């Protein structure tokens, strides 16, 4: 029973991060679209730069989280604690 709960927890964690990343990317795209519609020439440029910066930070955060979760998932439980 506990194994099934752990499996569900791992799947929920993956789905949660996927939806969070999708939401952040989608919100940035909507912001750029609205700004480009309202003021089409110059106004979207700072937001485009900000969106690229946010994308780089998101990539860093999600890669670090993936690294941590993979480390936790592959740790050996046969180690003796001192």
C-alpha positions as CSV (number, residue, x, y, z in Angstrom):
1,X,0.0,0.0,0.0
2,X,2.8,2.4,0.9
3,X,4.5,1.7,-2.4
4,X,1.4,2.7,-4.3
5,X,1.2,5.9,-2.3
6,X,4.8,6.7,-3.1
7,X,4.2,6.1,-6.8
8,X,1.2,8.4,-6.8
9,X,3.3,11.0,-4.9
10,X,6.1,10.9,-7.5
11,X,3.6,11.2,-10.4
12,X,1.8,14.1,-8.6
13,X,5.2,15.8,-8.1
14,X,6.1,15.6,-11.8
15,X,2.6,16.8,-12.9
16,X,2.8,19.7,-10.4
17,X,6.1,20.9,-11.8
18,X,5.0,20.5,-15.4
19,X,1.8,22.5,-14.8
20,X,3.8,25.2,-12.9
21,X,6.3,25.5,-15.7
22,X,3.5,25.7,-18.3
23,X,1.7,28.3,-16.3
24,X,4.8,30.5,-16.0
25,X,5.6,30.2,-19.7
26,X,2.0,30.8,-20.7
27,X,1.7,33.9,-18.5
28,X,4.8,35.4,-20.0
29,X,3.5,34.8,-23.5
30,X,0.1,36.4,-22.7
31,X,1.9,39.4,-21.2
32,X,4.0,39.8,-24.4
33,X,0.9,39.4,-26.6
34,X,-1.2,42.0,-24.7
35,X,1.7,44.5,-24.6
36,X,2.4,44.0,-28.3
37,X,-1.3,44.5,-29.1
38,X,-1.6,47.7,-27.1
39,X,1.6,49.4,-28.1
40,X,3.1,47.4,-31.0
41,X,6.5,48.9,-31.7
42,X,8.7,49.8,-28.7
43,X,6.9,48.7,-25.5
44,X,7.3,44.9,-25.9
45,X,11.1,45.1,-26.0
46,X,11.8,45.4,-22.2
47,X,9.2,42.7,-21.5
48,X,10.8,40.4,-24.1
49,X,14.2,40.8,-22.3
50,X,12.6,40.2,-19.0
51,X,10.9,37.1,-20.4
52,X,14.2,35.7,-21.6
53,X,15.7,36.4,-18.2
54,X,12.8,34.7,-16.4
55,X,13.1,31.7,-18.8
56,X,16.8,31.3,-17.9
57,X,16.1,31.5,-14.2
58,X,13.2,28.9,-14.6
59,X,15.5,26.6,-16.5
60,X,18.1,26.8,-13.8
61,X,15.6,26.2,-11.0
62,X,13.9,23.3,-12.7
63,X,17.2,21.7,-13.6
64,X,18.3,22.0,-10.0
65,X,15.0,20.5,-8.7
66,X,15.4,17.6,-11.2
67,X,18.9,17.0,-10.0
68,X,17.8,16.9,-6.4
69,X,14.8,14.7,-7.0
70,X,17.0,12.3,-9.1
71,X,19.5,12.2,-6.3
72,X,16.8,11.5,-3.7
73,X,15.3,8.8,-5.9
74,X,18.6,7.0,-6.5
75,X,20.0,7.1,-3.0
76,X,20.9,3.8,-1.4
77,X,19.1,2.9,1.8
78,X,21.7,0.4,2.8
79,X,24.2,2.9,4.0
80,X,24.9,2.8,7.7
81,X,24.4,6.1,9.6
82,X,27.3,7.1,11.9
